[in-house]
Amino acid sequence: MPIPEDVTGDEIDKDVRQELQSLPKTLADDVARNLVMVARLLDEDPEGAYGYSRVALRLASRVSAVREAAGFASYANQKYGEALAEFRAAKRMTGNIDLWPVMADCERGLGRPEKALDMAGAPEVHKLDKAGQVEMRLVAAGARRDMGQLDAAIVTLQSPELASSSVQPWTARLRYAYADALLAAGRESEAREWFAKAVEADRDGSTDASDRLAELDGVEFVDAMSDDDEGEGADVAPEKPEKPEDPEDKD
């Protein structure tokens, strides 16, 4: 796959660069450049990121950073079986348990919420840092919702991190998940309160809490182009219905 000339490979984290030193220099540079492309495209173009991750994997499958990058690229494309295999490989190579929450979420993606809950109660969770423990709590709550246990999901999210007034990198997502669970349980006024709190903490727009809050407040957004396009509908072909999701996409 083509790589822009401005991508040198030096952009990657120094720890990853150090890990790549076990490879011949030319090969290490090629792998590094592909990993940079994975990181660049992961959010905006997950399919492209996946393509570059497969190239890196073909070049250096014995490098843990490559397996981890391939796992996140697969995860972003809802290829949960592949992602779980790559994360497990990376964990075996390093002994690092930082990937435990996302591995548990892969189990959810594969339709195994019970397995995700088992992982949430495993000893590995106690070895996670605070961010990892919060992430694990979010996964566990999601698993409860998958199983139709809304009240249990709400209780799972209730924690010192949720009650804290300080804003951490996980605060907006934690408050958002709590608000969403409350709304699903029919507790609309409480949900509105927590969506508002999520908005306060969401400094980088990582959630759509502001839209959800506006929706609860009955605010409607009008498309400024709608009036101009009103008389042109006869010239526009109807949209094709979306293709149903293939269950195999999660394998």
N, C-alpha and C positions, 0 to 999 in steps of 0.2 A: 504494500500500500504506500502511496506517495506521502512524503513527509516534507512540510515546508522547510525552506533553506534556513530560516531563522531559528529552527529548533536544533540545538546543538547536543542536547543530552545533559549539559551542565546544570540545567534547571532543576533536576531532581534533588531530592533530599540527600544530604551528605551521607546519611547512614545507608541509604540504598546504593549510592555511588560506591561506598566502601564494600558493600556486599558484592557488587559487580566486579570488583577487582580480582575475583577468583577466575574471571574469564579472560581470554585474550583481548587485548585492547580494542581492536576493531570490532569484535563481537560485542564487547561491553558497551561501546558507543552506540551500536545499532540497537541493542536492547534498551539502553537508556532513552534514546530518542523515541522509541515506540511507547515506553512507559510515560514519557512526557505527553504524548498525544492522548493516551488513555486518560490521564488526569485532566487535560484540557477539554476533552469532549464528553466526559462522563455525565455531566448534568444536561448539557444542551443537545448532544447527539450520542445517546447511549449505544446506538447501533454501530456508529463509527468507532466509538471507544472499544466496543467488543471486538471489532475487526483488528484493531491494533494490538489488543491484548492477546489475541490468538497468534499473531506474528511473534510477539515477545515470548509467548509460551512455547512456540515451536523452536525458538532460538535458545531458550535457557529455562527449561522446565524444572531444573534442580535449584533454582534461586527462589528463596521464599518470597521475596518482594514481588517477583513475577507472578507466583501463584496467588498471592493476595490481590494484586491488581486484576488478574483474570477473574478472581472471585467477585470483586466489586463490579466489574463490567458485566459479568453474567447476571448478577443480582439486579443491576439496573435494567436489564432486559427481561426480567422475570424468568430467567432460566435457573430456577432455584436448585434443581438437582446438580447442575454443573457448578453453581456457586458454592454449594455446600461441600462438594468434593474438593474444590480448590482451597476453601478455607480450612478444611481438615488437613489438607496437605501442608499448608503454610504453618498450621499449629504444630504438626508433627515435626517439622523442620526446626522450629524455633523454641517450642515449649511455651510460647506466649499465649495467654488466654484472653487477650484484648478482643479477639474476634468472637468470643462466646455469645454475646447478644445477637450479632447478625447471623451467626450460625443457627441460633434458636429461631430467629425470624424466618430463615429459610425453611425450617420445619413447618412453620405456619403456612408459608407459601406452598408447600407440598401437601397441605391439607392434614397436617399432623399437629394440631394445637396441643394435644396432650403431651407430646414429646417436648414441645417448647416449654410447657409448664414444668416438666421434669427437669429440664435444663435450668430453669429459673430457681429451682430449689437445690441445685447441685453445689458442692463445696467450691467449685471454681468461681462462683459469683462473689464469694467473700474475698477473692484475690483481685477483683476488679477495682479500678479507681472509682472515685465518686461519679464521674461521667458515665462510666461503664455500668455501674449499678443502677443509675437512673435509666439508662437505655434498656437494661434488662427488665426493669419495672414496666416500662412502656410496652415491651414485647409481651410480657406476662399478661398485662391488661388486655392487649390485643387478642391474645389467645383465649382469654375468658370471654371476650365478645364473640370470637369465632364460635364458641361453644354455646352461645346464647345466654351467658351468665353476666348480665349487665350489672347487677348489684355488686357482684364479686369484682368486676372490672373497676367499678368506682372505688371500692374499698382498697383494691390493689394500688391505685394511684395516690391514695391519701398517704402522705409521707411528710417528714420534716422539710424535704426539698420543695414540695408543693406549697407548704405553709410559709416558707421563708419569703421575706420581702426583698431580699437581695436578688439581683438578676445575674444568672449564670448562663453559659452557652446553651444549656438544656432547658432553661426556665420556660421559654415561650412554647416549646413543643409539649412540655409536661402539662402546662396550664391548658393548652389547646386540647390535648387528649382528654383531660378531665372534663372540660366543658362539653366536648363532643359526646362523651359517655353520659353525662347528665342529661343532655338534650335527647339522646336516644332513649333514656329512661323516662322521658316526659317531664323532667324537672327544668322547665324552660327558664324561669326567673334566675335560678342558680346558674344555669348554663350561660345566660347573658352576662352575669357578673364575671364568670371565669373567662369568657371570650374577651371581655373588656380588659381583664388582667393580662391575658395573653397578648393583646395588642400593645399594652404598655411595655411588655418585655421583648416584643418582636422588633428589634432595632434594624435587622437586615432583611425583613420581609420573608422569612423562611416559612411562614404559614399564611393561610388566607383568613386569619382570624378577623381582620377588619371587615372583609366581605360577609363573613358569617354573622358578625355583630350587626352590620347594616341590614342584613336580611331579617334578623330577629326584630329589629326596630321598624321594619316595614319600609325601608328606604329602597326606592327603585332607581336604577341607573338607566338613563335613556341614551341610546346610541345616536350620536349627532349626525351620523350618515344615513339613518333610517329614512328620514323625510325625503332626502335626495334620491334614494334608491326606490322609493315607493312605486313610481310609475314605470320602473324598468323590469319588473318581475317577469313579464311575459317573454323577455328576451334571454332570461337566465334558465339554463337547464337545471332540473331538480337534482338535488344532491343524492348520491347513491347511499343506500343504508350502510351503516358501519358493519364490517364483517365481525361476526361473533368471535369472541376470544376462543382460541384453540386450547383446550385443556392441556395439550402436550407442550404448550409454551412454558409451562411451569416445571417441566421435567428437566 
